[in-house]
Amino acid sequence: MTTGLIPGGQPPEPRPTDGLPHPRSRPDDRVAQHVDDRPRSPVITARAAASFEPVGRSVATARAFVRDTLQGWGFADVVDDAVVLTSELVTNAVVHAGTHADLLCLRSDDGVRIEVSDRYPEREVPLQGSPVTMGSPDREGGRGLQLCAALAGHWGVDYTPTHKTVWFRLDLPERPVGTRAAGPALPAHLLPLADARVRVAVVQIDRTGAISAWNEDAEELFGYPADQVVGKPLTDLAAWPHTPGTGTGIAEALQLSRWEGSYGIRCADGRVTPVYASHLRVRDTDGEPSTVCLLVRDHERAVLQTPSRVPSSDTSSQGDQNTDPFEVFIGSPAPDDLDGLLQRTVERARDMLDGDSAFLLLATDDETELEVRASTGLPSARQRFARVPVEAGPGRYGSARMPAVHEDLLAVPGAVPLLNGTGMRAVVTVPLKVEGRLTGSLGVAAEAPGRYSNEEALRLQFAADRIALAVESARLGELERLRRGSLSFLVEASDLLAGTLDRDQTLALMAQMTVPTLATWCAVYTIADQASEPDLSYVLHEDEELIDGIKSLLSKIAPPDPVPTPGARVWAAPSEAAHDAALRSSMRSLGLSGGSAHRTASGIGPTLATASAVGGETVVLPLVARNRVIGMLTLGKPTDEHFRQEILELAEDLSRRAALALDNARLYSERTAISQALQRSLLPPELPEVQGVEVEVIYRAAGEGNEVGGDFYDLFPISDGAYGFAIGDVCGTGPNAAAVTGLARHALRLLAREGLSGPAVLERLNSAILDEGARSRFLTLLYGEMRPQEDGSAELKVVCAGHPLPLRLRQDGTVEPAAEPQPLLGVMEDLELYEETVTLDPGDVLLCVTDGVTERREGTRMLGDDGLADVLTTCTGLTAGAVAARVMRAVERFASDAPSDDMAILAMRVA
């Protein structure tokens, strides 16, 4: 891949924008023409280019290039769409067209344009008006242009005689800025509640994102003195809430001209303090930009929160007592700011009915449950995304589909599950409906009974009807962004999981992809077989210091049942066990359980931290592959937090992909282990020591161990001080080659020890190979018998049946073949072989190799017999081990690629 980045610059030369193919083109019936109606080219402020080779891995590299480029430009809002479109278009170029893909990213003030070019212009789209369709969106490929039409603001296809370019443009969404407003004078009991001493932390961030100023209130709120944090990035302290495809990151928020919202700050004691922040982007007299951040505790947000804006057209009617309070509210938040819209709604509803609390729930897709999305005045236990059933009881008052007024909840306990244990007595709830379909529920509650009647229900229902359409529109927008982000997440997750066949790495990837994107912590259980119990294989938490505590906790409780039913199910055991452990530790620290308080005081901190980490909702998703449960993926949230339905659906999609990847890794590991065990069984366990002769063997199997090789060697005693030696190569790999290899090695030992000569041994082995029938394989074999002599020499009788000739290295450096070539085994029934006698003088070396050594290639060059002889001439005076090592080193250096064939080297030197 080649890349280039050019800051600034002018727009590229205009290309044809009529969208029509060249007259010589031939229509392609798989895609449809898109008419280019984009406006004139905006000013290009930066560009980045890359070129990718026509190989499969280029698609993942292109995705990473686009993501890094757009993140660097601060275009996080469109990253997910750009990655998905780029993935499709680059796949079309490098996989389907089979050419290099040229990728160009162009930045402008209001968006980004991405061009993907291939070098196959004949693959053109149909002429305008051609009666063809885009094809089915459910098929495996060819969806690139359909995605462009669905996701991009503008797109088109350009042609040149040598290239075809598909481009798309993504416009940046407009971000709302803060406004100023004033509220009326209110009685003291209606004023927001705050601490007696309100502290406002003032933090200034420089253009690099580092803290440059830190006031005394910041030190009091978060526990860090200024000298510990100045110069560090704010991102080291900020605990930013993140949901795939939604929200703005802390880095992006610091670049906006104005921003308000909630996040967390990690304090010096390790706790996360929720804060409400107001960011303002400023510049000094030298033009240097920075961001001033004002932060208060989240429950004191009224100190900084910008009031809702009153439209100027309504100023004349502010004194009208009949004006509906929601008249001022509707349209104040940004249309796509769902969280802001819901929070303002519950606050307005509470104020309108003079309640003590209010809540708003949104219906899930199947309308069987409601999710808590906003609340005010309720305990922290009523967290977002907690779910309650739509039908809480019999009758109209037990259903969220109808307005309901409860004068006293003590008389009907459980009527509103969300308010159980909150101290609220009176409540009025009304449904949010769009075209007759339930989309949510809005409620207002008070601590005093009998506060509400049908009149308040009508007022609240009128307000709910006014806001229902805006809420549903914002919800659908958020859901669309979440689904686009989920698509990008699954594309990259599938690519990562498909890139490894290692079981441990697959487990680590599963956990790292879920934490912290989908959950705060996760645990992976694996099941070896149907008779085995689930085994805790991997645990991960976003805070590494809590991993050991969670692992210890989970190891003490029974694992979840391996139920194959798809979907997430709640698992309460971790939360209950953590709370019990924290309670016991607290009682021991107080001396209430008979233990020593001072010995347990030091251990209560980690126990409470673990209880807080796993105290929220925990869900289990089965890992099902090939109709068998092979494990469970467990996801958890900290205390009082719940999963939203969209996240659970995304986790379910991920679990299906992860299960298949994990099972593939298991099968690959089993196959590799079997192959390696079989390969070891085909080689001698150890070599005997030969008096007066040094022997060294080097064996290197090609590939990653998933195939049994056909090369083998052996050295064994025969009788009367004689030793047999052999080195051979069976044609092919796999089980059939392994069968012939095992037959040859064991038959050689048996026949040689029967006192047969070398030719007789090989002739009988040839007959045995031919008797294998369809399983038989060609076999090249060098076999010999060696007898050390009293004068220090060694006498060898050698038969070379189709094998690379053995080479003899004399003490004077000359190299010569030590045998003549003869027919290989496993081809002809009648062989007439003969043996040759060779005498090795002291210091002489006999080198025997398989053809993986002599046929080592680099392009059109091959090492060959002559190249091997040249290497051997440099080994004069070396030991047998040094000779074998030098030959192997020369073979490895001959080519840059990994060896494609097994290699065996047998070196014998007369001492």
N, C-alpha and C positions, 0 to 999 in steps of 0.2 A: 504494500500500500504506500502511495506517495501522497503527501498532504502539503497544503500551503495556506497561510493565513495572511491576509493583506488588509490592515486597518484602513478605513476610509476608502478613497478611490471613487471612480465614476461608474455609472451603470454600464453593464456590458453592452456590446454592440447589439442593436435590436435584431431579433430573429423574426422570421415570418410568423405573424400572429393570426392568420386567417384560419389556422387549424386544419387546412386541407392537405392531403398527401401530395407527394410529387406525382406528376402525370404518369411516370413510369411505374408507379407502385401497383402492387397487387393486393386487393382488400383481404384483410384477415377477419374471418367470421367469428372471432372470439371476443372482440372488443367493439365498442361503439364510439363514434366521433363526438367530441365535446367542442362546442363553439366557444372560442376565446372572446369573452366580452369584458375582460379586465380593463381598468382605466390605464392611463399612461403610466410609464414606469416611474416610481418614486425615486428619490435620491438615495443611492446606496451608501451606507455609512461604514460597512465592513463586509468582508467576504471570507469564506473558508472553503478550500477545495481539497478533494481527495480522490484517489484512483484505486480501485479494488480489482484484484485478480479474479478470474472466473472459477473460483472454488467456493465450496459451501460455507467455509468459515468466514468469508468476506461479509456475509449478511450480518452476523453478530458484530463484526468490527465496524461496519457502517452504522449500525444502531448506536454503538458506543460513541462514534465520532460525532453524530448529530446531537446526541444527548449532551456530551461534553461541550460542544460548540454553543448550543442554545443556552445551557446553564451559565456558561461564561459570559454570554451577552445579556443575562438577566431576563431571558424569555421563558421562565419556568411555566407560565400559564399555557404554553402551546407545546411543551416538550413531548407530552404523551402522544398527542395527535401526530406530531412530526415523526416520532420514532416508529409508530405503526405504519404510516404511509411509506416512509423510507424503507422499512423492512420488506414491504410488498414489492416496491419498484426495483430495489436492488436484487431481490430474488428473481424477478422477471428477467433482469439483465444477465446476471452471472450464472443462473441455473437453467432458465428456459432458453434465453438467447445464446448463452454460452460465450459471451464476450466480456471484456473488461467493462466495469461500470465506473463512469466519471461522475462524482458527486460534487455539487456546488451549492453552498449556503450563502444567501445574500441577505444582509440586515438592512432595514430601513427604519424610519422613525415610528411607523405604525404597524410593522409586521415583519415577517420573514418569508423569503421565497427560496424553495429548494428545488434543484434541477437534478435529475438522474438521466444520464445519457448512456446508451449502449452503441456498439459499433455494428449493428445489424439493421440498417434502415429498411431492409425489405420487409421486416416484421411490422407492417403499418396497420393503422386502424382503418375502418371502412370509410368510404367517401361519404360526404354529408348527404343525408337523405337515403342512404342504403337501408333496405328493410332487414336489418339484423338487430339482435338484442345483445345485451351484456352477458347473458348466460345466467345460470343458476348461482345464487350466492352461497349455496350449500356445497358446491364442488370444492375439490382440494385446492386448485390454483386458479389464476386468472381473475383475481378480485381486486387487483391494484387500482384500476380505473374506477371501479365501483366505490372503493373506499375514498378515492379522491373526490368523487362527486358527493359523497356523504359527509366528509369531514372538512374539506378545504373550502375556503371562501371563493377562490378562483383556481382553475387548473387548465391545462391544455397540453397539446402535443406539437412539437416542432420537428422539422426534418431538414437535414442537409444531405448531400450525396454520400457522406460517410457516417453520419450519426443520426440516431433518433433520440429526441429528448422529451421526457415527460416531466412537467413542472407543476408545482402546486404552491399556493400562497395561503398562509395562515395569518389572519389579522389579530393583533393584540386586543384583548378586551379593555374597555375603558374602566378605570378604577375610580371609585368615588373619593372625593376629598371631604375633609371635615367642614362643618358649617358653624356659625355662631348664632346663638338664640338666647332669650331671657325668659324666665318663668315667673309666674305670679307669686305674690306673698302668700305664705301658707302658715297655718297654725303650727305650733311647736310639735304636737303629737303626730303631724303628717310629714315632718322632715325626715330625711334619711338618717339611719342609725350609724354612728361611727364611734371609735374609741375616744376617750377624753383627750388624748394627745395624738392628733393625726400626724403621721409622718409621711412626707412625700419625698421619695428617693429621686434625686436628680442625677442622671447618668448621661455623659456625653460620649458619643461614639465617633471615631474619626473615619475617614473615607475607606480605610482597610477593614473596618468592623471591629477594631480594638477599642477598649475603654480608655478614654483620655481624662475623664473627670468623674469623681465619686464622692458625693457629699456625706455629711454626718448621718443624715437620716437613712441613707443607703447602708451605712455601716451598722446602724442599730437594727434595721429591718432584716438584714441578711447575714450579719455576723462577720463580714470580711472588712478588715481595715483597708484603706485606700492603697497602700503600698503593695498589697497582695494581689490586687485585681487590675490596677492600671497597667496598660500594655497588653492585657490578655483579651482574646476575642470574647464578645458577649455570648457567642454561641456555646462557649465552655460552661456558662452558668445557666443559660436559658433551657428550660424543659418545654420544648415546643410541641403542642398537640399536632399529630400528623395522621391524616387519613388518605389512602392512595387516591389520587386524582382530584382532591379537593384541598382548599385552603392555600394560604400563602406562607412560604417559609420565612424564618427570622431574617435571613440575609436579604430576601426580597423586600420584607417589610421595612427594613432600615434604609432602603433606597427610595421609598415612596416619599412624596412631599409631605404627606400627613397620614398617620395611621392610628387607629384605636382598637384595642381588643384585649383579650385575656390570654395569659400563658403562665408558666411557672418559673421560679428562680430557685436553683439548688443552693441552699444555705450552707454555712460552714459546718453545721452539725449533721449534714447529710439529708435533711428533710427538704421537701419541695414546697415552697410557699406560693400559693396562687396569688397572682397580682393582676391588677388592671393597669394598662399602660397607655400613654398617649405619646406618640412619636412625632417630632417636627423636624423636618430637614431644613438646615440653615447653611449660610456661608459667611465666612469672616471677611474682613476688609480686603484681604489678599485673594479672595475668590475661592478659598479652600472650603469644600463642603464637609459638613458633619451632621450628625443626628442627635438631637436633644431628646432624651427619654424621661418622662415623668411617670413614676410607678407608685401605686398605693396598694394596700391589701385589697383582695378582690371584693370583700364585703363592704369596702369603703369606696367602691367604684364611682359613687355619685359625686365624689370630690372632683374627678377628672372627666366623667362621661359627658359627652356633648348632648344637650337636650335635643329632642325631636324638633325638626324645622316646621314652622308654621308658614304655609304658602302666603306670599304677599297679597294674593288676590283675596285672602280671607281676613285680612287685618280689620276690615270694616265691620266684620261680624263677630269679633272676639267677645263683645259684650252680650251676644245673644245667648241666653241661658238655655235655649232649646237645641243648641248645636250638639250633635252627637260627638262624644269624645274621640271616637275612631275617625271622624272626619279629618282631624288634624294629623292622625297617624298614617293613614293609608298613603303610600308613595314615598314616605320618608326614608326607609332603608332602601339600599340598592335592590333592584328586582331579583338579582341572583344571590343576594346575601340572605340565605335561608335562616341561619342562626340568629342574625340580627333582627330579622323580621319576626321570628318566633319569640325572641326575648322581649322585644317591644310589645308584642301582642299580649303576653301574659302580664306585663307590668301595667299596661293600659287597662286590661280587663280587671285587675285587682283594684286599681284606682277608681274605675268607673263604678264598681259596686261596693267600694269602701271595704274591701276584704282584707284578710290577714295573709292570704297566700293565693296563688293561682298556678295553674299548670296547663300545658298543652301537649297532647299526644298525637302522633301521626300513625295512620293505619299501615300495616304491612301489606305486601302485594296481595295476599290471599284474604285480607280483611278479617282474619281470625284473632289477631292480636294488635295491641296498640303499643307503640314505643314512646317513652318519655323523651321529648326533645327540648323542652324548656320549662322552667319552673322558677318561682320566686316565693320566698317566705317559708319554704319547706326545709326540713333537715337535710344534711349533706348525704344521708343514706339514699335519698330519692335522686339517684344519679341519672344522667342521660343514657338512653338506650335500654333502660330497664323495661321489661315487657309485662303487660297485663292483658287478660282476655277481654275481647269485645263484649262477650256475654258473661257477666259476672254473677248473674242470678236469674231466677224466673221473673217473668213480668216485664213490663215496659221500663220500670225503674232500674232493672238490673242490666239493661242493655245500653251501650254507648250510642246506639243508632237513634235514640229518642232523647229529647230534653228531659231532665230529671231534677227535682228539687227535694233535698233531704233536710228537714228541719233539725234533726238530731241524729247523728250517726250512731250514737250509743243505742238507739232503739233498733237500728238495722245494721248490726256489725257486719263488716265485710262488703257493704254495698259499694264502696269505692275503695278497692284494694290499695291504691296508691297512698291513701291517707291513713292507713292503719298505723296506730301508734304515734301519730303526729300531734294529737291534742285538738285537732279540728273537729267541730261539732256540726256546723251547718255548711252545706255545699250545694251549689247549683252547677250542673254540667249540661252542655249543649253539643250536638254533633256539628262537624264541619263537613259539608256535602258539596260535591260538584256534579251537576247533571244527575242527581239522585244517588250517587255513589258515595259511600262513606270514605272520607279522606283523613279524618282526625276527630279529636274531641277537645273541647275547651272547658275548663272548670275554674270556679272561684270558690274559696272556702273561708270560713271565719271560725274563731275559737268559741264564740258565743252561739248557743242554739237559737233557732227560730229567726235568724237574720234574713232569710230569703224567702220569696214567694214567687208565684207565677209571673208577677210583673217584672221582677229582676230577670227571670228566665227569658222572657220575651225580649228585654233589652239586650241581654247577652247573646241570644240567638240572632237578633238583628245585626249585632256587631260581627258575629261569626260568619253570617252570610256575606257581609261586606268584605271580609278578609279571606274567605275560603279559596277563592279563585287565585289570589295572589300567592297564598301559601302553596297551593298545588302546583302553580307554575314554577315557583322557586324550588319546590321539592323535585320536580321532574328535571329541572336544570342541574341540580346537584347530583341526581341519580345518573344523568347522562355523563357528567364529568367523572363520576366515580366509575362508571362502566368503561369509559375510555381509558382511565388510569388502570383499571383492572386488566383490560386487554393488553396494554403495554407491559404490565407486571407479569402476566402469564406468559407472554412471548419470551421475555428475558428469563423467566424461571424455567421454562421448557428447554431453552437453549443451554442453560447452565446444567440442568439435570441430565441432559443428553450428552454432555461433554465428559462424563466420567463413568467408569464402570467399577470404581472402588467403593466398597460398601461404607467404610467409615467416612469417606469424603461425601458420599451421598447423604448420609445422616446429618453431617455438619451443614451441608447446603440447605437441607430441609429446614433446619432450625434457624439458620441465619437469614433465610428468606422470609420467615414469619415474624421474627423479632428484630426491630420493633414495629415493622410495617403493619402487621395484623394483630399482634398480641404483645403483652409486656413480657411474658415468659412462655416457654414451651418445653415439652418433654416428649420424646419419641420412644415408644415401646415397640419391640420387635418380637415376632413369634417364629421360632425355628421350624416347627412342624405342628401338625394338628394335636399331637400329644403333649406339646410343651406349653409351659406357662409363659405369659408375657414377661419379657425381660426389659428393664429400664436401660436403654442404650445410650441416650443422649439427653442432656438438660442444658438449657440456655436461658439467661435472663439479661435484659438490657443493662443491668448493673452487675458486673462480673463478681463483685464481692458477695452477692446473694446466691450464686449458683450452688456452692457447696451446701448451704442450708436447705435449699429446695431439694437438692438431690438426696440429702439425708432424710428429709421429711417424706419424700415419695417412696424411698426404699423401705420405710417402716409401715406403709399402708398397702393393702391389697391393690393390685393393678386393676384398671377398669376391665369389665367383661368384653371379650372380643366379639361384639355383635356386628354382623355384616350389613345391617340396615344402613343405607346411605344417609348422609346428613349428620349434623352436629347434635349431640345430646349433652345435657348438663350433667356434670360430675361434681357432687358436693363433698366427696371425701377429703380432698386436699384442704379445703377451707376449714372444714370441721376439725380435722386433725391439727392444723396450725393453730386454730383458736384454743383447742384443748391444751396443746403444748405451751402456748403463751400463758394460759390461765394457771397451769401447774407451776411454771417458772415464777410467775408473779407471787403465788402463794408461798413458794419456798423462799423467795427473797424477803417476804414479810415474816417468815418463821411460823406460818400457819399450818405447815404440813409436817412439822417435826424435824425438818432438815436444818442445816446450818445456813444462816442467812448470808454470811460473808462469803461462803464458797459459791453460792449461786448468783450473787449479785453481778459478777462479771459475765455470766452467761446469759443473763436475761435480755441483754441488748440484741444479740443476733437472733434469739428466739422471737422477740417481738418484731424485728425487721422481717423475718421470714413469714410470720403471720400476716403482716401488712402486705407483703408482696403477693401472697397467694390468697388473700382474703376476699377477692372479688369473684366474679363469675369464672368458672372453669368448664370448658367444653371438650368433648372427645370426638374425634372424627376417625372412622375406621380406614385403614390402609388396605384396600382390596385389590388384589392383582390375580388375574387368571382364576377367578371365582373362588379365591381363598383369602381369608384375612391373614395378612402377614405382619400386622402391627397396628398401632394406634398413634395418632398425632393428637397430643393434648395441648390446648392453648389456654392461657389464663390471664386474668386481669388483677390489678391490685385491689385493695379494699374498696367496696362500694361501687365498683365499675362493672359495666356490662358490655357485651358485644352487640353491635348493630347487625341487623339482618343481612345487609349487603356484604359486610365483612365475613360473616359466616358462609355466605354463598361463594365468595372468592376463596375462602379457605377450603371449602369442599372441592372446588375445581383444582386447587393446588394439590390437595391430598390424593386425588386420582392420578395426577401426573407423577407425584412423588412415589406413590405406591408402585407404579410400573417401573420407575427408575430404580427403586430399591430392590425389586424382585429381579430385574435384569442384572443388577450388581451381584445379587446372591447367586444367580445361576452362573454368571461368569466366574465368580470366585470358586464355586464348586467344580466347574469344568477345568479351571486352571489347576486346582489342587489335584484333581484326578489325573490330568495330563502330566503334571510334574511328578506325581508318584509313579505313574507308569514309565515315564522317561528314566527315573532313577532305577527302576527295576530292570531296565534294559542295559544298564551300565554296571560294570563290576563294582562291588562295594569298596574294595581296596586293592591295590596292586602289591604283588609279592616283591620281596627284596631279592635281587639276583646278584650272586657273588661276583664282584669284579665288573659289573655293568651298571651304569647310571641310567635310570629310566624316568622320563617325565612325560605327562599327558596333560594337554589343555583341551577342554571341550566347551564350546560356546553354541548354545541353541539360538536360532533366529527367532524373531518375533517376541511376544510377551508371555510365552509359556503356555498359550492356549492350544497349541498343536504339538503332538508327539513327533519328534524328528526321526529321520531314517538313518542318521549316522551313529556308528557305535565303534567301540574298541574293546580289546581284551588282552590280558597277559596272565598266563596261568602256568603252574608247574605240570609237567607231563610225567616223567620218571627219569631216574638215573641222572639227575642234574640237568635235564633238558627242560626247556620252557617253550610253550607255544605263545605266539602273539598274533594278533589280527587287528585289522582296521578296515571297516566296510561302510558302504553307503547304499541303502535301499531306495529305490525310485519312489518319490512321493512322500507324503506325510499322512498322519492320521492313523486310525485303528488298523487298517490293512497293512500299512508299512510297519507298524509296531509289531504285528503278528509275525511278519517275516524276520524282523530284527531279532525278536526273542527266539524264534526258531533257529536262526543262524548262530547266535552266540552260544546257546546251550548245546546245539548239535556239534559245534566245533569242539567244545570241551569233551563231550562224550566220545566222539569218534577218534580224537587225537589220543585220548587215554587208553583206547583199545589197541594202540600200537600201529595204526594205519599210517601210511605215508601222507605227505601233504597233498599230492594229486588225488589219492584215493579218498581222503577226507572231503575235498571239494566236490569230487564227482558224486559222492553220496549226498552231500548237502544240496547239490543241484537237483537230484532226483526228488528230495524232500520238498524243495521249493515248488517244483512242477506239480507235485501231488496236491498242492494247495488249490489248484484249479483257478477259479475266478479271483481268488484272493491273492494269488501269487504276484510277485513283483520282481523286476530286474534287480540284480544285486551285483555291485562291483566289490571285490574283496581282495585284500592283500593278506595272505596267510604265510606264516613261517615258523620254523623251529630253530631255537638258539641253544647252542651248547658252549659254555665257557671252557676254554682250554687251559692246560697247565702252564703254558708259556705266556699267559696273560691275554691272548687273543680270544676271539669268539667266532665260532663257526655257525653260519646261518644257512638254512635251506628254505628258499622263498618261492612262492607261487603267486603271481600277480594276475588275477582274473578280471580284466577290464578296468582295473583301478589305476589312478595316477601312480606312476612308477616311483618306487622309493629311491631316495637320493643318498649317495655315500659321500661324506666329506672327509678327505684325508688330512693328515697333519700338515701337508705342504699347501693346503688351501684349494686343492683341485676338487671339483664336484663332478660326479658321474652317476648315471642310473645304475642301480644295483640289481635290476631284473629286466626281463623282456615282457612286453605286453602279450596277454593271452585272452581267450574269449571270456565274457562275463557270464555269470550264473543266472539261471531262470529263463533262458531263451531256447537252448537246444537240449535235446535229451542225451545225445551221445557226445561227450566231451573227451578230448584227448589232451590232458594237461600234463605238464612236466615241471619238475622243480629245479631250481638253480642254486648252486652253492656259492656263498660269498663268505670270505674271511675278513673280519674286522680286526685290524691291528690296534694295539693300544693307542688311544687318542683319537681313533676314527669315530665318526658319528653317522648313524643311519637315521634319516628323517622320513617319516611316513605321514601323509596328510590325506584328507578327503577333498573332493572337488570344490567344496565351498571355499577352500583356500586358493586354489589355482584359478578358479573362475570368478574371482573378485573383480568387479567392473567399476569403471568411472567413465561414463559416457560410452564411447566406442573402444576405449582402452581396456585391456584385460591383463591381469598379472601373469597368468600362464605359467608353464613349466620353466621357461627361461627366466622369467622374473623371480620365481622361487629359487632357482639355482643361484641367481645373482645375490639374493639375500643370504643364502647359505654360505657363500664364499666369504662373507664378512664375519663368520662365526668361529673362525679357527681359534682353538685354545679355550673356548667357552665350555662350561658344564652343560649337561643335557638340559637342565632347567633354564639356563640362560639362553641356549639355542632356541628352545620352544618359545620363550617369552619374546625374543627378538623377532622371530618369524611372525608371531601373532601381532606384535606392534607394527611391523611393516605392512601386514595385511590390513589392519584397521586404518592406517594412515594413507593407504593407497586410494581410498574413496571417502568422500564426506558423508555419504548416506549410510544408514545402518545396514548391516549385512542382511541379505535376503535368503541366505542358505545356512544350514548348520555347518559348523567347522570343527574338525577334530585334528589334533596334532600329536603324534607319538614320536618322541625323540629318544634314541638309545645311544649311549657313548661308552666305549670300552675304556675303563679307567687305567 
